[in-house]
Amino acid sequence: MLDKLSLITTLIFDVDGVLTDGSVFVTESGDQCRTFNTKDGYALQLAVKCGYHVCAITGAKSEGVRHRLNSLGITDVYLGAHTKIDLFKTYIADKGIDPACVLYMGDDIPDIDIMKHVGLAVCPADAAEEVKVVARYISPYNGGRGCARDVIEKVLKIQGKWMSTNAMSI
C-alpha cells in the first residue's frame, strides 16, 4: 500500500459512515443532524491547503453536510448521489485526474463501484464486510471516529507534507 500512497493527489470520501459515524439525529421538524470528528476536520482542511483535490460524494441531501465541508475548504461536495460512480467519473474527467492517483474511502455497498476504479480503495474499521473485501487498507478507526484523519495523515506523511514547515505555516 505504501507505493500507492506516494501517488495520491486526490482524496474522495463518502460522508455517512466515513466522515460521520452513520448516526442521523432527526428533529421534530424533520431536520437531519450529523456529528463530524474535529480531528478528521483538521486533516481534511490541511489536505486542501496542501493542494490536494478533496471531494465528498454522498447520498445524503443535508445542506448541513455541505456547510460543514465548505467550512473546511472543500468545495467539491456532491449531495443526493444515487449512482456515485457516475459523479466520480464526471469529477475526475472535469478535473483531469488520473484514477490511479485517487484514494477513495467508503463504508457501504454504494461505494464499491468507485472503490474498484481508484488507485487506493480504503474503508473504516466498521465498514460493511463486502466493502472490506474490496479495500486495500482498512483503517483501525471507525467511521466518524478518525478514519479520515488516519488515511490523510498517511498520505501526507509519505509525501513529506505532514508536519512540514510548509504545512505548518498554512
C-alpha positions as CSV (number, residue, x, y, z in Angstrom):
1,M,0.0,0.0,0.0
2,L,2.9,2.4,0.7
3,D,3.7,2.6,-3.0
4,K,0.1,3.7,-3.7
5,L,0.2,6.5,-1.1
6,S,3.0,8.3,-2.8
7,L,0.9,8.7,-6.0
8,I,-2.2,10.1,-4.3
9,T,-3.3,13.6,-5.5
10,T,-7.0,13.3,-4.8
11,L,-8.9,12.2,-1.7
12,I,-12.6,11.4,-2.1
13,F,-14.9,10.4,0.8
14,D,-18.3,9.2,1.4
15,V,-20.0,11.0,4.3
16,D,-22.3,8.9,6.4
17,G,-20.3,6.1,7.9
18,V,-17.0,7.6,6.9
19,L,-16.9,11.3,7.9
20,T,-19.7,10.7,10.4
21,D,-20.4,7.6,12.5
22,G,-23.5,6.9,10.4
23,S,-26.0,8.1,13.0
24,V,-28.6,10.6,12.0
25,F,-30.4,12.6,14.6
26,V,-33.8,13.7,13.3
27,T,-35.5,16.7,14.9
28,E,-39.3,17.2,15.4
29,S,-39.2,19.5,12.3
30,G,-37.6,16.7,10.3
31,D,-34.1,18.3,10.1
32,Q,-31.3,15.7,10.0
33,C,-28.2,16.3,12.1
34,R,-24.9,14.6,12.0
35,T,-21.7,14.7,14.1
36,F,-18.3,15.2,12.5
37,N,-14.9,14.5,14.1
38,T,-12.7,17.5,14.6
39,K,-9.5,15.5,14.0
40,D,-10.9,14.4,10.7
41,G,-11.7,18.0,10.0
42,Y,-8.2,19.2,10.7
43,A,-6.7,16.7,8.4
44,L,-9.3,17.5,5.6
45,Q,-8.6,21.2,5.7
46,L,-4.9,20.6,5.8
47,A,-5.1,18.4,2.7
48,V,-7.0,21.2,0.9
49,K,-4.4,23.7,1.9
50,C,-1.6,21.4,0.8
51,G,-3.1,21.4,-2.7
52,Y,-4.9,18.0,-2.8
53,H,-8.2,17.6,-4.6
54,V,-10.6,16.8,-1.8
55,C,-14.2,15.7,-2.6
56,A,-17.2,14.2,-0.9
57,I,-19.8,12.1,-2.8
58,T,-22.8,11.2,-0.6
59,G,-26.3,10.0,-0.8
60,A,-27.1,12.5,2.0
61,K,-29.1,15.5,1.0
62,S,-28.5,17.7,4.0
63,E,-27.2,21.2,3.3
64,G,-25.6,21.0,6.8
65,V,-23.2,18.5,5.3
66,R,-22.3,20.9,2.5
67,H,-21.9,23.7,5.1
68,R,-19.5,21.7,7.3
69,L,-17.4,20.6,4.4
70,N,-17.3,24.0,2.8
71,S,-16.1,25.4,6.1
72,L,-13.1,23.1,5.8
73,G,-12.3,24.4,2.3
74,I,-13.9,21.5,0.5
75,T,-15.9,22.9,-2.4
76,D,-16.4,19.7,-4.4
77,V,-19.4,18.3,-2.4
78,Y,-21.9,16.1,-4.2
79,L,-25.1,15.6,-2.3
80,G,-28.0,13.2,-3.1
81,A,-25.8,10.9,-5.1
82,H,-27.9,7.9,-6.2
83,T,-25.3,6.5,-8.6
84,K,-21.9,7.5,-7.1
85,I,-19.8,6.1,-9.9
86,D,-21.3,8.5,-12.5
87,L,-20.5,11.5,-10.3
88,F,-17.0,10.1,-9.7
89,K,-16.3,9.7,-13.5
90,T,-17.6,13.2,-14.2
91,Y,-15.5,14.7,-11.4
92,I,-12.2,13.1,-12.4
93,A,-12.8,13.9,-16.1
94,D,-13.7,17.6,-15.3
95,K,-10.5,17.9,-13.2
96,G,-8.3,15.9,-15.4
97,I,-7.4,13.4,-12.6
98,D,-5.9,10.0,-13.2
99,P,-8.0,7.4,-11.3
100,A,-4.7,5.8,-10.2
101,C,-4.0,8.9,-8.2
102,V,-7.3,8.8,-6.2
103,L,-7.8,7.5,-2.7
104,Y,-11.5,6.7,-2.1
105,M,-12.9,5.9,1.4
106,G,-16.3,4.3,1.6
107,D,-18.1,2.1,4.1
108,D,-21.1,0.5,2.4
109,I,-22.4,-1.1,-0.8
110,P,-23.0,2.1,-2.8
111,D,-19.2,2.8,-2.5
112,I,-18.0,-0.4,-4.0
113,D,-18.2,0.6,-7.7
114,I,-16.0,3.6,-7.1
115,M,-13.6,1.6,-4.9
116,K,-13.0,-0.7,-7.9
117,H,-11.9,2.2,-10.1
118,V,-9.4,4.1,-8.0
119,G,-5.7,3.7,-7.2
120,L,-6.3,3.1,-3.5
121,A,-9.6,1.9,-2.0
122,V,-9.8,2.2,1.8
123,C,-12.5,1.9,4.4
124,P,-13.2,2.4,8.1
125,A,-12.9,-0.5,10.6
126,D,-16.7,-0.7,10.9
127,A,-17.4,-0.8,7.1
128,A,-19.7,-3.5,5.6
129,E,-17.9,-6.8,5.1
130,E,-18.4,-6.5,1.3
131,V,-16.5,-3.2,1.3
132,K,-13.7,-4.7,3.4
133,V,-13.2,-7.3,0.7
134,V,-12.6,-4.6,-1.9
135,A,-10.5,-2.3,0.3
136,R,-6.7,-2.3,0.0
137,Y,-6.5,-0.8,3.5
138,I,-8.9,-0.9,6.5
139,S,-8.3,1.9,9.0
140,P,-8.2,0.8,12.6
141,Y,-10.7,3.7,13.3
142,N,-14.4,3.6,12.8
143,G,-16.4,6.0,10.6
144,G,-16.6,9.4,12.2
145,R,-14.0,8.5,14.7
146,G,-10.8,9.4,13.0
147,C,-10.6,7.1,9.9
148,A,-10.3,10.0,7.5
149,R,-7.5,11.6,9.6
150,D,-5.8,8.2,9.6
151,V,-5.6,7.9,5.8
152,I,-5.0,11.6,5.1
153,E,-2.1,11.6,7.6
154,K,-0.6,8.5,5.9
155,V,-0.7,10.2,2.5
156,L,0.8,13.5,3.8
157,K,3.5,11.7,5.8
158,I,4.6,9.5,2.9
159,Q,4.7,12.6,0.6
160,G,6.6,14.7,3.2
161,K,3.8,17.2,3.8
162,W,2.7,16.2,7.4
163,M,4.3,18.5,10.0
164,S,6.5,20.0,7.3
165,T,7.4,23.7,7.6
166,N,5.2,24.5,4.7
167,A,2.2,22.6,6.1
168,M,2.6,24.2,9.5
169,S,2.7,27.7,8.1
170,I,-0.5,27.2,6.1
